[in-house]
Structure formats: C-alpha cells, structure tokens
Amino acid sequence: MKGGIAHESVRKAAKEFIALSQKVLPRMIKTTSHPLPDVEKIRFYVLTPKGTFTTEAHRQALGGAQSDLSALFYSGQEVVAKMRQAQEQKAG
C-alpha cells in the first residue's frame, strides 16, 4: 500500500505503531534473516538505524492480553484499516 502519508488518519495510526514498537524493542533480538512465523504465531520485525529486530508471540496470547506485543499487533491492524479506508475514499 502506498500513499498513506497523505492522509492524517494513516499518519496518526502509523505514529502510534512506531511509538509502540519502541516499547517492545528491548525484548527483541537483532536479526539479518526474515523467516515466516511458526504455526499459530505472529512474528514482529522492527527496522531501526541499528538494524532489524524481531520477536515472535503465540497468536492466542495476543488476543486478550494487555501486553506491549498485543498493543503493537492491534496498532498494526489499525494502520492497515486506515490505509484501506484511505484507498476506498480515493477510489469512491
């Protein structure tokens, strides 16, 4: 998806996502590979000036938990939703 920067709602959601990623960064490990997550897991990647960092969580643990990873997961979903809304508005 491209062009989100032109929409305030997308920019706001993306800034929140970045802020939340900074909270989980200390628990992540540096990586140079990008494997897919294991079955029933979600893998997070954070690209920083110091490299790419990753962690993985079980999908069920993200559902109702009030953890930083759960917040990051739902924030990422919000960014995607705002991008889709922006594309629909543009097309409509």
ChimeraX attribute file (.defattr): number of C-alpha atoms within 10 A of each C-alpha:
attribute: neighborCount
match mode: 1-to-1
recipient: residues
	/A:1	7
	/A:2	7
	/A:3	10
	/A:4	18
	/A:5	12
	/A:6	10
	/A:7	14
	/A:8	12
	/A:9	17
	/A:10	22
	/A:11	16
	/A:12	13
	/A:13	20
	/A:14	21
	/A:15	13
	/A:16	17
	/A:17	20
	/A:18	14
	/A:19	13
	/A:20	19
	/A:21	23
	/A:22	13
	/A:23	12
	/A:24	19
	/A:25	18
	/A:26	9
	/A:27	9
	/A:28	16
	/A:29	12
	/A:30	15
	/A:31	14
	/A:32	9
	/A:33	9
	/A:34	12
	/A:35	8
	/A:36	11
	/A:37	14
	/A:38	11
	/A:39	8
	/A:40	9
	/A:41	15
	/A:42	18
	/A:43	16
	/A:44	19
	/A:45	17
	/A:46	18
	/A:47	12
	/A:48	10
	/A:49	5
	/A:50	7
	/A:51	10
	/A:52	17
	/A:53	21
	/A:54	19
	/A:55	18
	/A:56	15
	/A:57	16
	/A:58	14
	/A:59	14
	/A:60	12
	/A:61	14
	/A:62	19
	/A:63	13
	/A:64	9
	/A:65	11
	/A:66	10
	/A:67	13
	/A:68	14
	/A:69	21
	/A:70	19
	/A:71	20
	/A:72	22
	/A:73	20
	/A:74	14
	/A:75	21
	/A:76	18
	/A:77	14
	/A:78	18
	/A:79	21
	/A:80	17
	/A:81	15
	/A:82	20
	/A:83	23
	/A:84	15
	/A:85	15
	/A:86	19
	/A:87	16
	/A:88	10
	/A:89	9
	/A:90	8
	/A:91	7
	/A:92	6
